[in-house]
Structure formats: structure tokens, C-alpha cells
């Protein structure tokens, strides 16, 4: 190795174009030049004037005490700043304080109106004026009819066309018999209660027609879904703590909803009748805005009570595995996104049994979407008009008004503006329908009764 390195170094020396002496002379000359430049620089520093010293000292001082730089204000869009958590906390504090004032004002004006046992006392006072309880029992007739029609189809006793016709008749009866009962009859003698429960924890994979049993159809009736499947996803066990938490939430939130209705909404609605009678539009708007706050709170609490507490309670009890009852509708930037994410069981039913079959039949997407809105509007009106025994179409019109609103929001508003528009439609739209129905109900029942008494 030593010989090789020596040979290599020898070859390197032979390849250079400058002799050794010349290299050494060049290095000496270079070092001398650098020394000379250093001496000149030192001489210039010795001959530096006081003015130059003052200027250099001032520049150094300015750099040390400089506090300005090129930058944007935090609230400017170009600043890139996005941490507004303190502003959000401020909004929460202001919301709490403003609503605390409303609560105090309500208590001072009306006193304590909450009566937790009012519903029970009303039922015990007139137990024969609640036909819905009997209709729930009668609904077993339609359930059994659907089961036996499907059994006949499974063995080929009836044709597909006949089975479809019988199913349509059964569904129509299920839709119109309860409505006719509520509208025509004033009282029905209640029958005995029915209690069904699925106490078994084990289950097996079934195939058609082995699923056509009473146990299977009643399991489908009780689980929180509208779409039937042969084998639903099942949870491995019942979590008792989870079940207890949901049950406590159901009891507490239901009492809270009833208390807010009694203490906050009922007095506001009662005081809203005179502006409607006098057609005082400024007072009507004031009543509407005053009603919007408690109505929206009650709607939000009801959403949590029904779609989270109640449905999870039933699903846990029945070991139903699919717990997607809602999605992030609160982030909706368009009206269709809200309606397709706040009620997943109904959305899945509309998608599977109404929207997609229409597309298969050749209907375009816009026509199918309009048909879904029309169907939803019909059932909204059905659920309101039948119990009130009056048809005013306010719920139907409110749902159909979502169509032009959806077009406007989707066309002109995006992002946070679209989300704000969705929230405004929820906060303002519902109280308008509530006041319309209450006004019409008041005119139909109380004013007519007063006029008959005066006559």
C-alpha cells in the first residue's frame, strides 16, 4: 500500500503544470497580497472620521431597536390567520347571557308554568280520547297481512302481480284507516297493551323463505330502520351501561322538552293571536322572531332525543348493529345535503324504494328528486293535519318551498354563506308554519265557539 501511494503521489506531481518552486512562490505572493489588504483596511479604520463612526453606530442602534416589518393585519384575508377560538367563546358567552335574560323575563312575566305530570293527568281525565294507542294495536292486523301475503308468494300460491296488488291494498289501508279513525271517531275504547321483546342474543344466517316468521317480521318492525334485509348487522352483546345512559337521556330530555313548551312556547303562541287578528305585521314579525328561539331549541333537543338517545336505546336493546341514524347535517352548505343527512332511515328508504326505482324506469334525476320532495311534503302534511283534524297545507307548502330555496342556495351561496342560509331556513321556517297552524286552529275552534255562544 505504501508503494502504491508513493507511486500515485509521484504521478500526481508529474501531471501538474506548475513546478514546485513556482507554486511556493505563487503562495507567498498571494499571502503577501492578503496581508497588504488587511493593513490597508486597518489603516482606513484608524483614519475613520468621527462622523463616520457616528453614522455606523446609529445604523447599528436602529437595527437593534427596530420594531416594524412588512406584515398584514390579523383580520385581513391575506394575513393567513385562522385562530378565532376566542371569538367563538365570546359568541357562546353572549348567547348564554342573552338567553338567560329571556328566561328571567319569562319567569317574571308568567311565573313557573312547568307541570311534569300534565300529560298523564290529561290522559287519566279522558282516557277514551286517545285513539292512537288503539291504532298501534290494530296495526298488527296490517303486519300479519303483509306476512301472509309474502308467504303465499313464496310457495307460489298467488302470482307476483296479485301479490303486488294485495301489498298495495294493505299499505293503502295502513295509511288511510288510522287517518279516517282519527278524523271520524271521537272516542275509542282502548284495548290491552302488547309488549314484544327479543330476549335472545344468538342468531343465525337465514335465507328466503325461512325468514317469513312472526319473529322476523316483528324484529323488523321494532328495529330503527325502514329498509328490510334478510340478515341485519348485529351487535355481539347488549351493553347495559350504554343502555342505561340512553334511557336516562330519554327521560330527562323529554321532561325538558315538555317544560320548554309549557313555560316558553305556549305563552308566546297565545300572545301571538291578537297581532294576527289585527293584521299588525310588525308585531307578527316580532312574535315570529320571539317564537323562533324556543322552537329551534326544542327542535334540536328533540333531534338528539329521537335520533340519538331513543334510536340507540332501541337498537342496543334489539342488538341492531347499524347505528348511522344521522350524519353531519349541521355542516350542510346546501339544502339537499341537509335533507339527505339529518334523517338517515328515511333517506335510505326514499333512495332504495322510491328514487332509484324511478331512475330505473327512465325518469331523470331532477324529476326523481322533485318526486321525493313531493312525497316528503305529503307525509309532513299527513302527520300534522290528521291529528289537528284540519287541512291547511302549510307543512306541504313549506316542504315544497325547499325546492326554489335549494336552487337559490346552490346557485348563489357557497361555503359558510350556504351553511348560514340552511340554518336560517331551519330557525325561521318552522315557526312560520307553527304560527299558521295555531292561528287557523284558534280561528276554527275558539272563535267559532265564541260566536256560537254569543249567538
Secondary structure as the mmCIF struct_conf table of DSSP 4:
data_model
#
loop_
_struct_conf.conf_type_id
_struct_conf.id
_struct_conf.beg_label_comp_id
_struct_conf.beg_label_asym_id
_struct_conf.beg_label_seq_id
_struct_conf.end_label_comp_id
_struct_conf.end_label_asym_id
_struct_conf.end_label_seq_id
HELX_RH_AL_P HELX_RH_AL_P1 UNK A 2 UNK A 15
BEND BEND1 UNK A 17 UNK A 18
HELX_RH_AL_P HELX_RH_AL_P2 UNK A 20 UNK A 46
TURN_TY1_P TURN_TY1_P1 UNK A 47 UNK A 47
HELX_RH_AL_P HELX_RH_AL_P3 UNK A 50 UNK A 65
BEND BEND2 UNK A 70 UNK A 70
TURN_TY1_P TURN_TY1_P2 UNK A 74 UNK A 75
BEND BEND3 UNK A 76 UNK A 76
HELX_RH_3T_P HELX_RH_3T_P1 UNK A 77 UNK A 79
HELX_RH_AL_P HELX_RH_AL_P4 UNK A 85 UNK A 110
TURN_TY1_P TURN_TY1_P3 UNK A 116 UNK A 117
HELX_RH_AL_P HELX_RH_AL_P5 UNK A 118 UNK A 125
HELX_RH_3T_P HELX_RH_3T_P2 UNK A 127 UNK A 129
HELX_RH_AL_P HELX_RH_AL_P6 UNK A 131 UNK A 155
TURN_TY1_P TURN_TY1_P4 UNK A 156 UNK A 156
BEND BEND4 UNK A 157 UNK A 158
HELX_RH_AL_P HELX_RH_AL_P7 UNK A 160 UNK A 184
BEND BEND5 UNK A 186 UNK A 186
TURN_TY1_P TURN_TY1_P5 UNK A 208 UNK A 211
BEND BEND6 UNK A 213 UNK A 213
HELX_RH_AL_P HELX_RH_AL_P8 UNK A 214 UNK A 222
BEND BEND7 UNK A 223 UNK A 224
BEND BEND8 UNK A 226 UNK A 227
BEND BEND9 UNK A 230 UNK A 231
STRN STRN1 UNK A 234 UNK A 234
BEND BEND10 UNK A 236 UNK A 237
HELX_RH_AL_P HELX_RH_AL_P9 UNK A 240 UNK A 260
HELX_RH_PI_P HELX_RH_PI_P1 UNK A 261 UNK A 265
HELX_RH_AL_P HELX_RH_AL_P10 UNK A 266 UNK A 270
TURN_TY1_P TURN_TY1_P6 UNK A 271 UNK A 272
HELX_RH_AL_P HELX_RH_AL_P11 UNK A 273 UNK A 278
TURN_TY1_P TURN_TY1_P7 UNK A 279 UNK A 279
HELX_RH_AL_P HELX_RH_AL_P12 UNK A 281 UNK A 303
HELX_RH_PI_P HELX_RH_PI_P2 UNK A 304 UNK A 310
HELX_RH_AL_P HELX_RH_AL_P13 UNK A 311 UNK A 318
TURN_TY1_P TURN_TY1_P8 UNK A 319 UNK A 319
STRN STRN2 UNK A 320 UNK A 320
HELX_RH_3T_P HELX_RH_3T_P3 UNK A 329 UNK A 331
BEND BEND11 UNK A 333 UNK A 334
HELX_RH_AL_P HELX_RH_AL_P14 UNK A 335 UNK A 339
TURN_TY1_P TURN_TY1_P9 UNK A 340 UNK A 341
BEND BEND12 UNK A 342 UNK A 342
HELX_RH_AL_P HELX_RH_AL_P15 UNK A 344 UNK A 350
HELX_RH_PI_P HELX_RH_PI_P3 UNK A 351 UNK A 355
HELX_RH_AL_P HELX_RH_AL_P16 UNK A 356 UNK A 360
TURN_TY1_P TURN_TY1_P10 UNK A 361 UNK A 362
HELX_RH_AL_P HELX_RH_AL_P17 UNK A 365 UNK A 388
TURN_TY1_P TURN_TY1_P11 UNK A 389 UNK A 389
HELX_RH_AL_P HELX_RH_AL_P18 UNK A 394 UNK A 412
HELX_RH_AL_P HELX_RH_AL_P19 UNK A 415 UNK A 442
HELX_RH_PI_P HELX_RH_PI_P4 UNK A 443 UNK A 447
HELX_RH_AL_P HELX_RH_AL_P20 UNK A 448 UNK A 454
#
